[in-house]
Amino acid sequence: MDSRSHEPVTGEGIFLPDAAATQVFGEYLGRSLPAGTVMLLHGDLGSGKTTLVQGIGVGLGITDPILSPTFTLVSEYFEGRIPLYHLDLYRLEPTETQPLNLETYWEGVETPLGLVAIEWAERLLERPEDYLELRLAIAPSNGRTLHLTATGKASALLGALMPFQSSRLQD
């Protein structure tokens, strides 16, 4: 796959049997992903989006508690390996996201490049050119399913993330 293509590339689904597994996968992302990676998180309430971001924070070495930034919109964490920008668009209408200039977080112009995790990303009117899309859903067995899709240069990251499925979750 040519990483310059903007055609989405979908990886295999990952079963996360509980919140602990969701956090462990997040830790893996936090240790593995490079600065400049944007993650668009989708899923119903209670599907594990914030739990995943908490794991990302642990993987980055962040010790501050990571809570859902629903009422503040953006939480910034600078103490880890690279910065983490945690955005939550739940309370916004799509037209309300554009004037916020959220692209400053993934362009690295006004803030240092880091990992950008956007909950309720379906409310974005404009997406970055390169991103990982993570769709979490509550599974019938009470666990979670996670489907990864990569667009643009982020497609090069997808292959590095897929070994997690067989090596960590089927133990």
Backbone torsions as a table, in degrees:
resi	resn	phi	psi	omega
1	MET	NA	130.0	177.5
2	ASP	-77.2	116.5	-176.0
3	SER	-68.7	-8.1	177.3
4	ARG	-86.1	-12.3	178.6
5	SER	-70.4	145.8	177.1
6	HIS	-103.5	14.4	173.0
7	GLU	-75.7	130.7	179.6
8	PRO	-62.9	143.4	176.1
9	VAL	-119.4	125.8	-177.0
10	THR	-103.6	132.4	174.9
11	GLY	-90.1	-179.9	177.1
12	GLU	-71.6	155.4	174.9
13	GLY	-73.5	151.8	179.0
14	ILE	-121.0	131.5	175.6
15	PHE	-94.0	127.4	178.5
16	LEU	-114.9	104.7	-170.6
17	PRO	-67.5	-20.3	-178.5
18	ASP	-161.3	178.8	-178.7
19	ALA	-61.4	-35.3	180.0
20	ALA	-62.7	-41.7	178.7
21	ALA	-67.0	-36.0	176.9
22	THR	-63.3	-42.7	178.9
23	GLN	-66.7	-40.3	179.5
24	VAL	-62.6	-41.2	177.1
25	PHE	-63.7	-40.0	175.9
26	GLY	-60.1	-42.1	177.4
27	GLU	-59.0	-42.0	178.0
28	TYR	-59.3	-44.4	177.4
29	LEU	-61.6	-44.6	-178.9
30	GLY	-61.6	-34.2	178.6
31	ARG	-80.8	-25.5	-168.9
32	SER	-100.1	-34.7	-170.6
33	LEU	-80.2	142.4	179.2
34	PRO	-84.0	161.1	173.9
35	ALA	-56.0	142.5	-179.4
36	GLY	97.3	-4.7	179.5
37	THR	-79.1	130.1	176.3
38	VAL	-109.7	129.5	178.4
39	MET	-115.6	119.0	176.4
40	LEU	-96.3	115.7	-174.8
41	LEU	-102.5	128.7	179.2
42	HIS	-124.9	148.6	175.7
43	GLY	155.9	153.9	178.6
44	ASP	-65.7	168.2	173.1
45	LEU	-55.7	135.1	178.5
46	GLY	81.6	7.9	-178.3
47	SER	-83.9	-9.0	174.9
48	GLY	110.2	12.1	-178.2
49	LYS	-60.8	-49.7	-178.6
50	THR	-68.8	-37.3	177.1
51	THR	-60.0	-41.5	177.5
52	LEU	-61.3	-44.9	-179.3
53	VAL	-66.8	-35.2	175.9
54	GLN	-60.9	-41.2	176.6
55	GLY	-65.0	-39.0	176.7
56	ILE	-58.5	-43.7	178.4
57	GLY	-59.6	-43.6	177.8
58	VAL	-61.1	-44.5	179.3
59	GLY	-62.4	-28.7	177.8
60	LEU	-82.7	-13.7	-177.9
61	GLY	92.5	19.7	179.7
62	ILE	-83.3	128.7	179.9
63	THR	-101.8	-17.3	176.5
64	ASP	-64.7	145.8	177.1
65	PRO	-65.0	137.7	177.6
66	ILE	-105.9	115.3	-180.0
67	LEU	-114.6	164.4	176.3
68	SER	-63.9	125.8	-178.4
69	PRO	-86.8	31.2	-174.2
70	THR	-51.4	-40.5	-175.9
71	PHE	-91.0	-14.3	178.1
72	THR	-107.1	-9.4	-179.7
73	LEU	72.3	-47.7	-177.1
74	VAL	-134.1	130.2	170.2
75	SER	-116.6	132.2	-179.3
76	GLU	-112.8	132.5	179.1
77	TYR	-125.9	121.7	-175.8
78	PHE	-112.3	-2.1	-172.5
79	GLU	-83.4	-8.9	-175.6
80	GLY	-88.6	-169.3	178.9
81	ARG	-52.4	-43.5	173.4
82	ILE	-142.2	162.6	-179.6
83	PRO	-64.5	153.0	172.5
84	LEU	-121.5	128.1	175.8
85	TYR	-114.6	113.6	-176.1
86	HIS	-108.3	111.8	-178.0
87	LEU	-111.5	143.6	178.6
88	ASP	-133.3	114.3	-174.7
89	LEU	-101.4	14.7	-173.9
90	TYR	-53.7	-42.9	-173.8
91	ARG	-86.9	4.3	-176.5
92	LEU	-107.1	149.4	168.5
93	GLU	-85.4	152.3	-179.7
94	PRO	-51.5	-39.4	-179.2
95	THR	-67.3	-19.3	180.0
96	GLU	-83.7	-12.0	-177.8
97	THR	-82.5	-30.9	-175.5
98	GLN	-61.6	-45.1	-178.7
99	PRO	-68.9	-8.3	-178.8
100	LEU	-77.5	-10.8	179.8
101	ASN	53.8	47.4	-178.5
102	LEU	-63.6	-19.8	179.5
103	GLU	-61.4	-19.6	177.7
104	THR	-60.5	-26.2	179.3
105	TYR	-74.9	-31.7	-179.5
106	TRP	-102.1	-8.4	176.7
107	GLU	-89.6	-21.0	178.8
108	GLY	71.0	22.5	-178.6
109	VAL	-86.0	-49.3	-177.2
110	GLU	-101.0	-16.4	179.8
111	THR	-132.3	151.5	176.8
112	PRO	-64.6	144.6	177.7
113	LEU	-61.6	140.6	177.2
114	GLY	-154.5	-156.1	172.1
115	LEU	-94.2	135.3	178.5
116	VAL	-115.9	118.4	178.1
117	ALA	-114.3	117.5	-175.7
118	ILE	-115.2	109.1	174.7
119	GLU	-79.9	145.3	-177.9
120	TRP	60.6	43.8	-175.5
121	ALA	-65.9	-16.0	177.6
122	GLU	-63.4	-12.4	178.6
123	ARG	-85.4	-6.8	176.8
124	LEU	-71.3	130.4	173.9
125	LEU	-80.0	-35.9	179.4
126	GLU	-124.0	128.3	179.0
127	ARG	-99.9	158.4	173.8
128	PRO	-67.3	166.5	178.7
129	GLU	-69.0	-34.8	-174.9
130	ASP	-123.3	127.3	-179.8
131	TYR	-163.9	158.2	169.5
132	LEU	-101.2	132.4	176.1
133	GLU	-108.6	125.3	-178.6
134	LEU	-118.3	115.6	-179.7
135	ARG	-107.0	113.8	179.4
136	LEU	-102.4	139.8	177.9
137	ALA	-143.4	146.7	176.1
138	ILE	-73.7	126.4	-178.8
139	ALA	-84.8	155.5	178.4
140	PRO	-57.5	-28.0	-178.9
141	SER	-85.7	10.1	178.9
142	ASN	82.7	-3.0	172.9
143	GLY	-86.0	-157.1	178.1
144	ARG	-129.8	150.2	169.4
145	THR	-112.3	144.2	179.7
146	LEU	-127.6	126.1	175.8
147	HIS	-116.6	126.9	-179.1
148	LEU	-103.1	135.2	171.8
149	THR	-132.8	138.2	-180.0
150	ALA	-120.3	141.2	178.5
151	THR	-126.2	138.9	177.8
152	GLY	69.6	-143.2	-177.6
153	LYS	-61.1	-22.5	179.5
154	ALA	-65.2	-18.2	179.0
155	SER	-62.4	-25.9	177.6
156	ALA	-67.2	-21.8	-179.1
157	LEU	-82.6	-22.5	-172.6
158	LEU	-60.7	-43.6	-179.9
159	GLY	-61.8	-35.7	179.9
160	ALA	-71.4	-23.1	-178.3
161	LEU	-88.9	-25.7	-174.4
162	MET	-67.4	-30.6	178.0
163	PRO	-59.2	-21.4	179.4
164	PHE	-57.4	-37.4	-176.2
165	GLN	-57.2	-51.9	-176.2
166	SER	-80.7	-32.7	-174.7
167	SER	-83.2	-25.8	-173.5
168	ARG	-113.1	-30.7	-171.4
169	LEU	-99.5	-10.1	-178.9
170	GLN	-104.1	11.0	177.5
171	ASP	-66.3	NA	NA
